[in-house]
Amino acid sequence: MADGHHDGALGAVYEAKDSKEVAALYDRWAETYDADMAAAGYRHPSICLGLVARHLPRGSAPVLDAGAGTGLIGEWLSILGYPHVEGLDISEGMLARAAEKEVYAGLHRAALGERLPFADGHFAGIVSAGVFTSGHVGVEGLPELLRICRPGGVIVLTVKNTLWQEGFAARLDELEAEGRIVRAEETEPYVSMPGEAGTVPSRGVVLRLSTR
């Protein structure tokens, strides 16, 4: 998924009233999404891949790409040595493009913030790039990711500054104080789409689940 400017396709997504409208807008955008994001210099996938490679041992499986979109991350995860990657997205159109890349072991249509179709502790690692942002998913998307990640597993997220300041950082503090997670790394804020004006910065965050 994406996190950037307030014009065109993404601006419409940010202003969507509900998840059904978000899905429909992404369905229509799917055909040109990869080219549009490349033109804007979209950074989230590269930063997330770097964080995954630093914190999740090569060969760890399975891995979930949560908010996979057209599969920008899935292609590279397989190259980097993660042998079983599944994708999840709210948009059927985006998932159809991801399927064409033939890198995912499974693709699932589901919305973050709702119950996800996986067992407790199923994934060794989860990556979610550009999803925790305006008009998409807020802190309500965290509990299910924590549920489906195994003890000692790693979750890599990007979080837009507006969400970070509106309760996301405070919730991570609470989870850490409860002993449920350790914040293994947090990047400096960065602009996700330098080719677009007026972008609110985001940051990359790595959470490691407690083994207790």
Buried (B, 14 or more C-beta within 10 A) or exposed (E): BBBBBBEEBBEBBBEBEEBEBBBBBBBEBBEEBBEBBEEBBBBBBBBBBBBBBEBBEEEBBBBBBBBBBBBBBBBBBBEEEBEBBBBBBBBBBBBBBBBEBEBBBEBBBBBBBEEBEBEEBBBBBBBBBBBBBBBBBBBEBBBBBBBBBBEEBBBBBBBBBBBBEEEBBEBBEEBBEEEBBEBBBBBEBBBBBEBBEEBBBBBBBBBBBEEE
